[in-house]
Every structure is written in structure tokens, then in C-alpha cells.
């Protein structure tokens, strides 16, 4: 990726934070090779793949129930698509190759069009050659604005990504590695916020910040602690919570593909600094993500009125007479399905570049098979799906086209009722989810540790 084939991109702070406001107009998106100063000014730039030359962007700001169009022109040398993660949209606009559309070939274009029904924090990414294209930078934030401002003093976005870099800041190749794929997935050693190494986040004492977190990593889970500060969860995966709550133990856990909107009250003293740490991987794996750096300006006097987010029109499930299904996650390292134990002794690799299944989802009729629906839901009925993880690994399970109610975990009713599109299944967990099957089509359901999905941890649910 050198020479004239690369559109060299200098990612200034203003560019990283740039937004495209959509008012019934068409947004142009071009995924293509670029260069980005991921490690900061003065360091060698990293060859990446990016939308419009911007890592972690451009940020698209849409309006609820207003038609949005995106003309996507493929500037890559391989097929691609765009998946609008978390948006309840028509099936033909979902961006899954060989399921909802044909792939966008190099040099070709495709127009997406939909009216987002829900306000909140969403994102977009490829769903073709997903590990390589996402792992080299292709992701962007999609913000659907509420009709009226919610009352925050400031709106701050963090698109979180991680990278595995060589000493010259080139990205380590080898995506869809079998050994990584059968375990935790590809976890990078460098974490960025909005496309570059984090710098101190400026705050003014007294502010009430809406902090939008998007985990756009291939496999890294995060558990963020804001030293000296209380944070309150306002929305999960774009859907406002019924009752805002403080995260357990002060740790905001966010899996790949998930989003969390936090109320961060700037209660520190002018001129002080507080660390934000990621503690998901325990003492040996914890690190400082960034600092909250207070200006010396006097404390801002702001409103004390409670902040609430209006609910989205996600239909409430009818749990009196649901259609029930049970899906079981199997496979991976340290199980009977890895290392060729699955599907009649299939080896780890099939033809030349074809990964074989080392993960699987079992339904009442056995294991899933590619894009064949694992079951069909009658249109308009409530689905109650029990998900059981028999493996030794964590899985963020994402359902396209829907937001679902998380009902219970291991038989215990959810402490804080909430709606998500991606739910964490810890090792040996059983989770119940429910939703009204009101959006017809064939919908992908998969783990968002991308290598897990690529190696078989995906299926299709049909609504008809």
C-alpha cells in the first residue's frame, strides 16, 4: 500500500471529530487505503483502510425518522459492504453479503437508504473480509439525534479500537489466524480513541458530559474505571435504560460491538487530573487508557435538573405466549470441537484460504449451516430465545435488524431492565432475550469477536 495508490491522510483533531450532518441529503462514503498517524504526530504513519480517509470516522449524524442515504463507492482492491450496526432497518439495507445483498466489487458502488427509527449511538463497519477490513481501520460512528436536546453540557464521542503494530507502525498481517480464532480472538497491543493514541481529555469542573463509548475492536473487551468520578449508564447499544444506574463496582464493561452512553459529571477540582483505566483483563492486563484533565477555569454552574433520554419505539414483547427457541454455543479451544473435533473430524483448515468451523450454534435441528436459517419466526409474534454458552470463552452475541430485551442471566431476572442488540455471554452463561419479530427477512445472528464469527459462530434467523 504505497505510492499513488494511497491517499495520504493527515488526521487532525478537527478531522477525527468531524461529523457529516444529514438532512435528507446523500452522504458519500469511500472505503480505500490511506495513511494515518495512529501513534501521533512525528511518528511513522500507518497504512490503513478507512472510510473517506478517516480512521474512526467520518462521524455520521442523522435524525430520527428522517430518510438517510449513503452512496458507497468501493475504493479497495477487494469486495466490501457496509453494515449499519444496531439500526432497525429494512433487510435489503443490512449489508451482509450473500444474504441481504451482493458484495460491492472493487470500483463499484451501492446506495443504502433507510429512516432510522431509534435515536442513540450506533456505528457502521464492513461485513465482507470483516476481520482484515475492520482490523485495518474501517469503522465509523453513527449518531441518531434525539428530537430535543437531552440537557448535557457537552457531547463527547470515543470510538475505541486496538491495533497490533510492528516497530515501523505497520499493522501486523495474519487476520483470521486459526489459533487466535479458536481462543479469545485478535487482541491488539495499542488502544486508540478516535483513531490516535489518547491524549488528555479536557474537562471543566461542573460540566455534565454525555460520553458515548463505541467498542470497534475485533475482540478486546473493556472495563473502564473513571478514577475519582461517578458515572451513570444512560443508554446501552443506543437504547435508553428505563432507570439510569451506576455500573457495578464502578467498572463500565463494554464488549466488541457494544455501545454505552454515560453521564460523566465533572466533579473534580480545577487544574486536577484523573486516570481512566481499562481493567477487564485483570491486574497484569490493566493499563491507563487516558486522563481526564481539568482546566483551571472556575467551576461551571450548570442545571441540577435530572437528565433523561426519551425511550425509543422498540415494541414490548408479549411474554404470555411467546415462540420459544434454545440456541447453544459450542466449540473453540479447549473443547471437543476445536482442533478438528467438530463436524465429523473436519480439519482446522479446508481448501487453500477457506477457514473451517471450529465454533458452532446448535438449535433444535442440530448445528447451523452457513446462511441457512436455523429457525423461522412468525411475523408479529414475540420470540423468547434462550442462549447457552457451553464454551470457555466470552461471546458478544449480536442480532441484526433488532433490539431485544435482556430478561435474565442464569435464571436471575436482569437487575436493570435493558434493551440491547449485542449481549455478552460469559463462559457457561445462559441468557434469555425477547423481541417482537416485526421486521421481516433473513437476519444474521453472530458473535462479534470477529474471528469467532468467521470460524463458524454465526447463524441466520428468518422472520416471515
Steps between C-alpha positions, in 0.01 A plus 500: 500500500746765387537774241214645302264223607472658843319820579721631778285624785614736775254445780473828683284513811235690310488227235474221755207675664342603171136421445285473192160651571231330294186695412334293231825517304727224378826423678789369293716233662810360334691220671857512373865471608641798689778599739419599857714630790365245747804533727489878494671795337863441405463121487493290180151489358314171482357361175131445575167441333251774580176668397576834330857474628395540865569234760206476743292714272353697342241542774153489348232698684148404393152598609240260634242394237669711231607324181876439482689405186860389464669452164786256564770483234747217549856628474651176630651220295252251647126471561335683787161598647380734776304371799313766699546342839200519733266677260156341458486534123362316195673167440630603156698784663675285765828450316560125530645351180323196355213553743356851459700629200774422255845615604615837369777411256817713464409818313127437535251689715182434697244734653361432845180677604297478819330711767645420845211442743711531816712783637830407660858386445558257214788425259585360160761255375563252216352151494719358222862405575393630839803416714751652259297808408392582856841406636663746262274784607162489328243615756303815567254646748135555409310731735123534470398820676208525743226744391585730792835551678524278809659760728868403500755782495715321244489191276829302480559197276763228551536244222724236659724283281809291556792423272787254470787705358856429389787731609452710183127537587390263224205280596587136563339288232346158553135573570272199549785313667374157606668491842368846589163413351450193715580692820447867592546646152746764383571743784728789404769654718425865423162656585383821335216746550359649179787367293809611694682436824295664777592844622361654823128571473426865592227560756366798686386450859123485526431374148259216435641300210324251277781254432416270209716185499522276192710184516617450141771245590513159336512311830604721794254533788541804726412587859557873549550662838478879531713579805344753736176515301155350507362400163138412428384273216242685292472274193623160380547428130311819417197412712432719808479304823174516694681608815855643475743311724862497615699208356583221744829557680550825313606309185330571168525171309473527122546208261595517133211664306326632812434864578449668836382858555621633835419807701841617622469776758816709517528507879879541511685812600622759246855418393486136614554180298332160539582173326264288292614137515395183321493213749320226308798266475593524868802636678758385246296624205375833636632825356426871496285587201509878545474784751219737585676838511317790665562853385572767759174675412261548791228244551217519249162565657265268317146373534424252776196367313522121451591393148282243328505357150167441325420134433520368147201330334631145551189281544455329836494120475188307598640237736167327560519294181843530335659283236785328685835386365822385667838564339821349634851631428760226465862460394821697525832425669500256791179338376403198297440708188834673460803345333288303257254350747194666349276381221631150448868570556540790258853644509581853610544624146315388192580616147791743456356813663170366632465500880307208637257503789657466843196662662134432455144583606267210567124526467227240526602362160872480575787726396458807284613475139625823346222736394220243539251632761522306825128563557215720375300739717142590407472869415352700788552237771718544808815287494654386828844358432715325759873524425737256670878532476663162560848629409789638704495837323304827508268576210322829416200370304353748251164475323460704183187703435372489858542631850400244763403503866752325727279313745724287720846355549546153652143505624528837673280781370704787358591744778451797271245436222663592171484465123806412289602370160816329631499299823801354682502128567769414751632141520219262601239781505135456407319819397137554400417769244166599345380716212200549275575349159365798306780548245481240220805348335798274558701649788855411594564404866864464593781553747668838457842368587556508127723193478242296692237599244731433207576152636138395536337685790216641294160401372190654341156558650215532252195716568217432256 
